[in-house]
Amino acid sequence: MGLADIFGKKKLSMLGLDISSSAVKLLELSKSGKRYRIESYAVEALPPNSVTEKNITDVDAVGEAIRKAVKRSRTKLTYAALAVAGSAVITKVVQMPAALSEDDMESQINVEADQYIPYSLDEVNLDFEVIGPSKENAEMVDVLLAASRSENVDVRVDAAELGGLTAAVVDVEAYAMENAFGFISPQLPNNAEGMAVAVFDIGATMTTLSVLHELKTIYTREAVFGGKQLTEEIQRRYGLSYEEAGMAKKQGGLPDNYLPEVLEPFKEAITQQISRSLQFFYSSSTYSSVEHIVLAGGSVAIPDLDQKIEERLGISTSIANPFADMSLSSKVKANVLNNDAPAMMIACGLALRSFD
């Protein structure tokens, strides 16, 4: 499913291109039998404030970062799959006659969509996917409609083009996360069967919770919270520039009081944020617990964070690595990839669009 399947349904080899608030992440996968291989990948930092809470505010800076990532990855691919944030998308499940062909269904949805979408249809990109037979009526099917303001889609398409890539698909982050979760579930007890699993994607400025049950997304929520708060505290505490603080956070070398006085309080803040987000989920659903927490995103590489959350919340917790069972091309360094893996979930889900 894509908000802009710009080239229709034919198969294309595509890069997964995830534009987050702090970096551009690019991933190329190939597949042999059932086994996937990472052909190339790159993570390129973005200048501060070029993306604000998942909205691109400086398209030239993002385009330049994409160009650098493409060059560094040494990929030969020129098509990409991108995603918009869940908060930029309206979704609705509607019933349609099961007998309709896909083309007829598309025509009918375009006629009726203004009943479901609060924007003028010439302002939105619209897509749909048949979920399956309707429980209420055997002659109908449930259809998931997704719509996003065209400007959200267009600015991503423009950034890709500035970076030398053609956007072939614009997806929704939650669906990309769900796609990538298929690589995480074998690492969980019972392959996550029957389990409600909470995936927390903790980026620089935004944390997104996706709850999956039977490998399907049942809830998503975004909160303004992320690793930028730790970078800013390091900057303030030790008199560093924002860039220096970011480097020190990754590479170490900070004074002895960093761990107890700066890092521990930040780990505490993440734990509280996770606890609060789960309470929101419980209060708005029929669930009163989740069986497992998966931590993803660039801010989860903090030592022992998973253990702290597991101890405090009493829920088994692991760090996402969608690449655990994949092979690597000679262009990819295993140790570098391992550090970046938790932040590559959405890029991975998008790269999988090549194999739809």
Solvent accessible surface area in square Angstrom, and as a share of the most:
residue,aa,sasa,rsa
1,M,37,0.17
2,G,1,0.01
3,L,6,0.03
4,A,12,0.09
5,D,36,0.19
6,I,86,0.43
7,F,77,0.32
8,G,46,0.44
9,K,150,0.64
10,K,137,0.58
11,K,145,0.61
12,L,36,0.18
13,S,68,0.44
14,M,11,0.05
15,L,0,0.00
16,G,0,0.00
17,L,0,0.00
18,D,10,0.05
19,I,8,0.04
20,S,24,0.15
21,S,16,0.10
22,S,49,0.32
23,A,10,0.08
24,V,0,0.00
25,K,20,0.08
26,L,0,0.00
27,L,0,0.00
28,E,24,0.11
29,L,12,0.06
30,S,37,0.24
31,K,93,0.39
32,S,88,0.57
33,G,70,0.67
34,K,193,0.82
35,R,132,0.48
36,Y,33,0.13
37,R,97,0.35
38,I,0,0.00
39,E,32,0.14
40,S,1,0.01
41,Y,26,0.10
42,A,4,0.03
43,V,42,0.24
44,E,23,0.10
45,A,78,0.60
46,L,14,0.07
47,P,66,0.41
48,P,71,0.45
49,N,103,0.53
50,S,2,0.01
51,V,5,0.03
52,T,66,0.38
53,E,76,0.34
54,K,28,0.12
55,N,84,0.43
56,I,18,0.09
57,T,88,0.51
58,D,62,0.32
59,V,46,0.26
60,D,97,0.50
61,A,18,0.14
62,V,0,0.00
63,G,1,0.01
64,E,69,0.31
65,A,5,0.04
66,I,0,0.00
67,R,106,0.39
68,K,93,0.39
69,A,0,0.00
70,V,31,0.18
71,K,151,0.64
72,R,141,0.52
73,S,5,0.03
74,R,146,0.53
75,T,15,0.09
76,K,180,0.76
77,L,40,0.20
78,T,77,0.45
79,Y,68,0.26
80,A,0,0.00
81,A,0,0.00
82,L,1,0.00
83,A,9,0.07
84,V,1,0.00
85,A,5,0.04
86,G,29,0.28
87,S,89,0.57
88,A,29,0.22
89,V,19,0.11
90,I,48,0.24
91,T,68,0.40
92,K,93,0.40
93,V,76,0.44
94,V,8,0.04
95,Q,76,0.34
96,M,2,0.01
97,P,46,0.29
98,A,50,0.38
99,A,104,0.81
100,L,46,0.23
101,S,59,0.38
102,E,106,0.48
103,D,108,0.56
104,D,75,0.39
105,M,7,0.03
106,E,85,0.38
107,S,66,0.42
108,Q,55,0.25
109,I,3,0.02
110,N,78,0.40
111,V,115,0.66
112,E,42,0.19
113,A,0,0.00
114,D,90,0.47
115,Q,129,0.57
116,Y,50,0.19
117,I,6,0.03
118,P,102,0.64
119,Y,73,0.28
120,S,57,0.37
121,L,57,0.29
122,D,130,0.67
123,E,74,0.33
124,V,16,0.09
125,N,34,0.18
126,L,42,0.21
127,D,22,0.11
128,F,30,0.12
129,E,79,0.35
130,V,69,0.40
131,I,104,0.53
132,G,18,0.17
133,P,111,0.70
134,S,7,0.04
135,K,197,0.83
136,E,145,0.65
137,N,69,0.35
138,A,97,0.76
139,E,133,0.60
140,M,50,0.22
141,V,19,0.11
142,D,28,0.14
143,V,0,0.00
144,L,29,0.14
145,L,0,0.00
146,A,0,0.00
147,A,1,0.01
148,S,1,0.01
149,R,70,0.26
150,S,25,0.16
151,E,109,0.49
152,N,29,0.15
153,V,3,0.01
154,D,70,0.36
155,V,38,0.22
156,R,7,0.02
157,V,27,0.15
158,D,70,0.36
159,A,0,0.00
160,A,0,0.00
161,E,102,0.46
162,L,92,0.46
163,G,3,0.02
164,G,58,0.55
165,L,4,0.02
166,T,49,0.29
167,A,2,0.01
168,A,3,0.02
169,V,12,0.07
170,V,0,0.00
171,D,2,0.01
172,V,5,0.03
173,E,13,0.06
174,A,18,0.14
175,Y,47,0.18
176,A,0,0.00
177,M,8,0.03
178,E,37,0.16
179,N,60,0.31
180,A,0,0.00
181,F,1,0.01
182,G,38,0.36
183,F,38,0.16
184,I,2,0.01
185,S,6,0.04
186,P,73,0.46
187,Q,79,0.35
188,L,12,0.06
189,P,86,0.54
190,N,123,0.63
191,N,83,0.43
192,A,1,0.01
193,E,118,0.53
194,G,46,0.44
195,M,20,0.09
196,A,3,0.02
197,V,1,0.01
198,A,0,0.00
199,V,1,0.00
200,F,0,0.00
201,D,24,0.13
202,I,1,0.01
203,G,21,0.20
204,A,22,0.17
205,T,29,0.17
206,M,19,0.08
207,T,3,0.02
208,T,22,0.13
209,L,2,0.01
210,S,4,0.03
211,V,0,0.00
212,L,1,0.01
213,H,53,0.24
214,E,90,0.40
215,L,76,0.38
216,K,127,0.54
217,T,35,0.21
218,I,74,0.37
219,Y,41,0.15
220,T,59,0.34
221,R,70,0.25
222,E,41,0.19
223,A,15,0.12
224,V,103,0.59
225,F,13,0.06
226,G,1,0.01
227,G,2,0.02
228,K,58,0.25
229,Q,89,0.40
230,L,5,0.02
231,T,6,0.03
232,E,76,0.34
233,E,48,0.22
234,I,0,0.00
235,Q,57,0.25
236,R,168,0.61
237,R,86,0.31
238,Y,49,0.19
239,G,71,0.68
240,L,51,0.25
241,S,49,0.32
242,Y,62,0.24
243,E,106,0.47
244,E,93,0.42
245,A,0,0.00
246,G,15,0.15
247,M,103,0.46
248,A,16,0.13
249,K,65,0.28
250,K,164,0.69
251,Q,133,0.59
252,G,42,0.40
253,G,87,0.84
254,L,31,0.15
255,P,70,0.44
256,D,138,0.72
257,N,53,0.27
258,Y,26,0.10
259,L,107,0.53
260,P,83,0.52
261,E,84,0.38
262,V,5,0.03
263,L,12,0.06
264,E,71,0.32
265,P,67,0.42
266,F,14,0.06
267,K,14,0.06
268,E,46,0.21
269,A,36,0.28
270,I,0,0.00
271,T,1,0.01
272,Q,88,0.39
273,Q,19,0.09
274,I,1,0.00
275,S,33,0.21
276,R,125,0.46
277,S,3,0.02
278,L,4,0.02
279,Q,106,0.47
280,F,94,0.39
281,F,1,0.00
282,Y,42,0.16
283,S,94,0.61
284,S,78,0.50
285,S,41,0.27
286,T,140,0.81
287,Y,64,0.24
288,S,98,0.63
289,S,60,0.39
290,V,8,0.04
291,E,87,0.39
292,H,10,0.05
293,I,0,0.00
294,V,0,0.00
295,L,0,0.00
296,A,0,0.00
297,G,4,0.04
298,G,54,0.51
299,S,13,0.08
300,V,1,0.01
301,A,76,0.59
302,I,21,0.11
303,P,90,0.56
304,D,84,0.44
305,L,0,0.00
306,D,37,0.19
307,Q,99,0.44
308,K,41,0.17
309,I,0,0.00
310,E,72,0.32
311,E,141,0.63
312,R,124,0.45
313,L,47,0.23
314,G,67,0.65
315,I,25,0.13
316,S,50,0.32
317,T,13,0.07
318,S,35,0.22
319,I,58,0.29
320,A,1,0.01
321,N,41,0.21
322,P,2,0.01
323,F,9,0.04
324,A,55,0.43
325,D,94,0.49
326,M,16,0.07
327,S,38,0.24
328,L,59,0.30
329,S,8,0.05
330,S,122,0.79
331,K,71,0.30
332,V,13,0.08
333,K,140,0.59
334,A,54,0.42
335,N,105,0.54
336,V,67,0.38
337,L,5,0.03
338,N,90,0.46
339,N,115,0.59
340,D,35,0.18
341,A,1,0.01
342,P,13,0.08
343,A,17,0.13
344,M,0,0.00
345,M,2,0.01
346,I,12,0.06
347,A,0,0.00
348,C,0,0.00
349,G,0,0.00
350,L,0,0.00
351,A,0,0.00
352,L,20,0.10
353,R,21,0.08
354,S,12,0.08
355,F,58,0.24
356,D,102,0.53
